[in-house]
Amino acid sequence: MDSDTKTWNRLYALLAQDDWDQTVYIYRLDCSGRTVKPFLAKWAMHSNLIESIRDDFSAGEYHLMIRQGKTMLFTGTIGIGPRPGEPWPTLRPR
């Protein structure tokens, strides 16, 4: 999993811009860590992106691609925890 501090810092910098001209492609990762295609969703970038992913698709590992036009701004894998008070999902071994 590439959900390290550097990845989160790059993502948070884009989230802080709250630029709706940026497009986010959201992919789920399978139990082997591979990107599942096609993408789950294609959304306009917004500052509540992480919460929206968790609320719509639940906790788990995701691969995000963020583009502005034809320019790739971000690509990375992140892990999103459950809503407060909910248990972590059961993961199958890789």
Backbone hydrogen bonds, N-H to C=O, Kabsch-Sander energy under -0.5 kcal/mol:
donor,donor_aa,acceptor,acceptor_aa,energy
4,D,2,D,-2.1
8,W,4,D,-2.3
9,N,5,T,-2.7
10,R,6,K,-2.2
11,L,7,T,-2.4
12,Y,8,W,-3.3
13,A,9,N,-1.8
14,L,10,R,-1.4
15,L,11,L,-2.6
16,A,12,Y,-2.3
17,Q,13,A,-0.7
17,Q,14,L,-0.6
18,D,14,L,-0.8
18,D,15,L,-0.9
19,D,14,L,-0.5
20,W,18,D,-0.8
22,Q,19,D,-1.8
23,T,67,R,-3.4
24,V,43,W,-3.5
25,Y,65,M,-3.1
26,I,24,V,-0.5
26,I,41,A,-2.6
27,Y,25,Y,-0.5
27,Y,63,H,-2.6
29,L,61,E,-1.9
30,D,34,R,-2.8
33,G,30,D,-2.3
36,V,28,R,-3.0
37,K,35,T,-0.5
40,L,26,I,-3.0
41,A,26,I,-1.2
43,W,24,V,-2.4
45,M,22,Q,-2.8
49,L,46,H,-1.5
52,S,48,N,-2.4
53,I,49,L,-2.6
54,R,50,I,-2.4
55,D,51,E,-2.7
56,D,52,S,-2.4
57,F,53,I,-3.0
58,S,53,I,-0.5
58,S,54,R,-1.8
60,G,80,I,-2.1
62,Y,78,I,-2.9
63,H,27,Y,-2.5
64,L,62,Y,-0.5
64,L,76,G,-3.1
65,M,25,Y,-2.0
66,I,74,F,-2.8
67,R,23,T,-2.8
68,Q,71,T,-2.5
71,T,68,Q,-1.8
73,L,66,I,-3.0
73,L,71,T,-0.6
74,F,66,I,-1.6
76,G,64,L,-2.0
78,I,62,Y,-2.9
80,I,60,G,-3.1
86,E,83,R,-2.3
91,L,89,P,-0.5
